[in-house]
């Protein structure tokens, strides 16, 4: 029945559908994934059971005992994704580690990834020898990093 301002704004702009009311077991019917963010362990357990009976996977935020899966904190730099998880035990730590990783990665890394990705495709299409392909890709990556003054 209560939602944060961000979810309410998404609903008002039509990005999500919102039924602002108490949870009902039939809410799980026809779903693939159910997220329970109630702060109530007993209610989360009921939601997980209803999800299980409907064939859905459940994740109860900050309640690992009522999770079929965990959602990691994800650091994203272009096409590079780094997922960090405490398996639902201390999500705050995962979020802080994600922030540390994001801050530690060099500026411009996304552009390096894009450039190396394009060159890799070209090399894969033109070089039949696997060892030479890897050498050329590695050489291009090293040159691209050096050109930008980066070390990885």
N, C-alpha and C positions, 0 to 999 in steps of 0.2 A: 504493500500500500504506500510505501514511501520510496522515493527515488531521488538521486542526487540531481543537482541543477544541470549537469552535463547531459544526463540521460533525458531529462525533461526537455532540454533544448533540442536534442536530436529528434525527439518525438514531435515537437512543435514544428520543426522544419520538414517533417515527413521522412526522415532517414530511417527511423525505426517505428515499429508499431508498439504501442504501450497500452496495456490494460492495467490501470492503477487500482489494484484491489488485492485481497488476500489470495495466497496461492491455493490452488485446488489440484488434486491428483491428476485429473484429466488434462491439466496443462502439459503434461509430459507426453501425451498421446501424439504419435506421428512425428516425434522429434528424433534427432540423431544425437544431439548433445544438449545437456541440461546444466546450467550454471546456477548453483544455489549460493546466494550472497546474503544470507539472513542474519548471520551472527548468532544463530540459535542452533546449537548442536543437535538437539532432539528434532527440530524441524528439518534441518539438513538431512538427518537420517531418514525421515519420512520421504523427503524429496528424492533422495538417492534410491530408495526402494521403489517408488513410483516410476522413476526413470528406468530402473532395471526391469520392471514388469512390462514397460512399454518398448523395451529393446534399445533404450538410449544409454549413453555413457553420461556419468554425472561428475561434476567437479564442484565441491563445496569450498568456497573461498576461505582460506585460513583454517580448514578443518580436514586434515589429511585422512582421518579415519573414514570420512564420507566421500572419498574421491576415487574414481576409477582411472583417472589420469591427472597429471599436473600440468599447469601452464607455466612455461619458463619465462623468465624475464629475458627479453631479446635485445641485444645490441645490434644495430643495423648500420652499416656503412656501405652505401651502394648495394651491390649484390652480395656482400659479405654479411653473414648472419652468425652471431655467437649467442647461443642459448645457455642461460644459467638457471639452475634450479636447486632448491633445498628440499625438493619433493613435498612441498606444501608446508614444511615445518616452520620456516622463518622467511616468508617472501620478502620482507624488508631487507634482509641481507642480500638476497639475490638481486634486488633492485639496486642496492648500493654497489655491489660488485659490477653490475652492468654499467653503471655510471662511471666507475673507475676505468673500466675497459674502454668505454667510449672516449673518455678524456685522454687516455694513454695512446690511442691510435693516432697516427700522424694525419695532419690535415692534407687533403688531396688524395687520400687512399682510394676513395671511390673512383676518381678519375684514372688512377693507375689500374684498378681492376677492370674498368671499361676498356682501356687501351690494350691491356694484355689479353683480355677476352677476345677482342677483335683480331689481334695478331695470332692468337692461338687457333682460331677458326681458319685463318688463312694458311697457317702452317699445316694444320691437320689435313686440309684439302690438297696441299701441294707436296708434302714430304711423305713418301711411303715408308721410310725406315723409322721405326719407333724410337730407337735410341737417338737418332738425329733430330727427330721431332722434339723430344724432351730437351735436348741440348739447346736447340734454337729457342724454344719457349723460355727456358731458364735464362739464356743469354739476353733475350728481349726484356724479361722481367728485371734482371739485374741492371740493365742499361736504363730502363725507365725509372727505376728507383734512384739510381745515381744521378740521372738528369734532374730529378726533383729534390735531390738532397735527402732522400729518405733511407732509413735502415729498417729492415725487417728480419 
